[in-house]
Amino acid sequence: MIRPADPNETVAAWCAAVDHNGPTALILSRQTVLSVTDGSAVANGAGVVRDCDGAPTIILVGTGSEVGLCVTAATELSKTGEKCRVVSMPSWDRFERLAKNQQQEIFPKNIPVLSVEAGVTMGWERYADQTIGINRFGTSAPGAIALEKLGISLEAVVQASKSLINDFKTQ
């Protein structure tokens, strides 16, 4: 299963599906997405799409259309002095095949991780300290309105990030 973030990852996902000997599901979005990746995260299942100088104070990881939201949130957080890394994780299966040291290059220890996905949060506890997602049946409304009502917004990601950073500072 591959959930690409943007057109670049969609091309890479299609190529991966063609090269794979077996079934592959491409999970695409109907909404307009920001083009924020170079597509390389598909090969390893995850990759850094925005980094900072030095150690990050938080890592925002998303999949699919939420990667663009994470990039926008990282830009907002950087205005307040936070150092943010954004990771696109289009395929857990591919990521879990990586060696532990390769996984830790993307998710270094002792850095808080917030996951953002417009789907259930189940499973994200393997990678994230806190999750933003939808653990109930959705709602009927235009996409942007539905996401806002369900807590998938720039404000929610920025607020959760600040809270998680503060929690780590007090540990």
N, C-alpha and C positions, 0 to 999 in steps of 0.2 A: 504494500500500500504506500502510495506517495501522495502527499498533499502539497503541491507546489505553491509558492508565495506569489509568484508574478509570472509574466511571460517568459522570462529567462529560465526560471525553474521549470516551467511547463514544457519548454523545448527539451530541456535536459531529462525531465521525467518521461517524456514520450520516447526519447532515444533509449533510456534505461529499460522501458517496457519492451521495446522492440528487441533489445539485446538479451533480455531475461528469458531463460528457458522455463516458463511456467506462467501462471496467471499473475497479472498485475492490475491493481485498481488505482486509477488516477482520480483523486478527489478534487474537483475544481469548484470555484466559486462563481456565482452569477453576478456578483457585484463588481464594480470598478475597483481595481487594486493599484497601488503605487508600484512602480517598477523599481525595486530596491536591491535586487541581488544580481550576481553575475551567473547564477545557475549552478555554481560548483558545489553547493551544499547537497545536491541530490546524490552525487557519487558516494559520499560517506554517510548520508542520512542527516547530517547536521553540519553547519559551518557558520563562521562568524561573518556577518554582513555589515556590521559597523563596530569599530573598536575605539579604544581611547588610549591616550598615553599613560603608561604605567598600569598598575593593577586597578581593575574596575571596582567601584563601590557596589555595583549591582550588575547582574546579567539578566536581561529580558530575553526570554525565549518564546518564540511563537511558531505557528505552523499555518500555512495557507495565508489567507487574506489578513490575518492578524500580525504578520511580520511587519507590514507597512505601518500598522498602528504602533508596534514596538519601536520602530525607527523614529517615528514622530514623538513618542513619549521620551525616548532617549535624548532627543534634541531639546525638549522642554526641561528635562532633568539636568542637562548639562548647563543650562542657564543659571541654575542654582548651585553650581559647583560640583555636581555629582559626576563621577566617571562611569559611563555606561557602555557595556558591551551588548550588542544585539546578536542573537543567534537564530538562524532559520533552521527548523528541524522538520523537514518534509517527510522523513521516514525513520520511525523508531527501529524497525527491523534492520535497516542498513547501519544505523548508528550503533546498535548493540553488537554488530559483528566486528566493530573496530576494537583494537587493542586498548586496554585500560589507559595506557599512557596517552594515546591519541584522544580518548574521551576526555581525559583530564586537561588536555591542552585547550579544549573548548570550554569545559566547565571546571576551572581550577577549584581546589578545595578552599573552604572558608570564605567564599564569596557568595552572598545571597543570590538566589535565583528565583525569578518570578516568571511563571508560565502564563501565556495568554492564548486561549483557543475558544472560538465560538462553538464549543461542543462540551461534552462532559469532561470533568477534571480527572476522572479515574485514570490512573496510570502515570500521571504527571508527577506524582510523589517520588518516583524514581529519580527524577532530575531536578525538581523544583522544591523550594522551601515553602512557597505559597503559590496558589493558583487563582487565576481568573478564568471562569468558564460558565457554562450553563448546565446545571445539574437537574434540569426539569425539561418538560416539553416546551417547545418554543411558543411563539405568539404570532398572530397575523398582523402585519403592518409592513410598510415599506422598509427595506433592509436597514437603513440608517436609524430609523425610529425604533425598530425592534431591537437592534443591538444596544442602543442607548438605554432602553427600558430594561434590558436584561443584564446591564452592567458591563458591557463591552464598549468602553469609551476611553478617550484620551484622559479625561479627568480621573476615571477609575484606575487606570494603569499608573498614572503619576502618583495618586494618593496611596495606592497599595505599595508602590516602590518606596516612597518616603517612609511609610510605616515599617516595611521590612528592613530597610537600611537602619532605621532607629533601633529596631529589635536586635539586630546584629551588633550594633555599637554598645548596647547595654548588657550583652552576654559576657 
